[in-house]
Amino acid sequence: MKNDEIESKWKKLPDKVRRWWKKRGEDQRTIANEKREKSIGILQKRYGYTKEKATAELDEYYPKAKLC
């Protein structure tokens, strides 16, 4: 491999790494949102809460779970 070729690939690496990490972050947010929605559904089914009440309950006791 020539030096020019190596230098060119080296310059492209940060963009690839940023895209890779961005994708992983999006995946984690998707998983967290799905778990949050599942938790809301469980509260609704188990305790007869409305969606609003279940959401408020989660927000009150698990404020760090808020994603927006």
C-alpha positions as CSV (number, residue, x, y, z in Angstrom):
1,M,0.0,0.0,0.0
2,K,1.3,3.4,-0.9
3,N,1.6,6.3,1.5
4,D,-1.0,8.3,-0.4
5,E,-3.4,5.4,-0.2
6,I,-2.9,5.0,3.5
7,E,-3.3,8.7,4.2
8,S,-6.5,8.8,2.2
9,K,-8.0,5.9,4.2
10,W,-6.8,7.4,7.4
11,K,-8.6,10.6,6.7
12,K,-11.9,8.7,6.0
13,L,-11.7,6.7,9.2
14,P,-13.2,9.4,11.6
15,D,-16.3,9.7,9.4
16,K,-16.8,5.9,9.5
17,V,-16.3,5.8,13.2
18,R,-18.7,8.6,13.8
19,R,-21.4,7.0,11.6
20,W,-20.8,3.6,13.4
21,W,-21.3,5.2,16.9
22,K,-24.3,7.3,15.8
23,K,-26.0,4.1,14.6
24,R,-25.3,2.4,17.9
25,G,-26.8,5.4,19.8
26,E,-29.9,5.2,17.6
27,D,-30.2,1.5,18.3
28,Q,-30.0,2.1,22.1
29,R,-32.6,4.8,21.9
30,T,-34.9,2.4,20.0
31,I,-34.4,-0.3,22.6
32,A,-35.1,2.1,25.4
33,N,-38.2,3.4,23.8
34,E,-39.5,-0.1,23.2
35,K,-38.8,-1.0,26.9
36,R,-40.6,2.2,28.0
37,E,-43.6,1.4,25.9
38,K,-43.7,-2.1,27.2
39,S,-43.5,-0.8,30.8
40,I,-46.4,1.6,30.1
41,G,-48.4,-1.3,28.7
42,I,-47.7,-3.5,31.8
43,L,-48.9,-0.7,34.1
44,Q,-52.0,-0.3,32.0
45,K,-52.8,-4.0,32.0
46,R,-51.9,-4.7,35.6
47,Y,-53.3,-1.7,37.3
48,G,-55.9,-0.5,34.8
49,Y,-54.1,2.8,34.3
50,T,-54.7,5.0,31.3
51,K,-51.8,5.6,29.1
52,E,-51.4,9.1,30.5
53,K,-51.4,7.9,34.1
54,A,-48.9,5.1,33.3
55,T,-46.6,7.6,31.6
56,A,-46.9,10.0,34.4
57,E,-46.1,7.2,36.9
58,L,-43.0,6.2,35.0
59,D,-41.9,9.9,34.7
60,E,-42.3,10.4,38.4
61,Y,-40.4,7.4,39.6
62,Y,-38.0,7.0,36.8
63,P,-37.2,10.5,35.5
64,K,-33.9,9.4,33.9
65,A,-35.9,7.0,31.7
66,K,-37.3,10.0,29.8
67,L,-35.8,10.1,26.4
68,C,-37.1,13.4,25.0
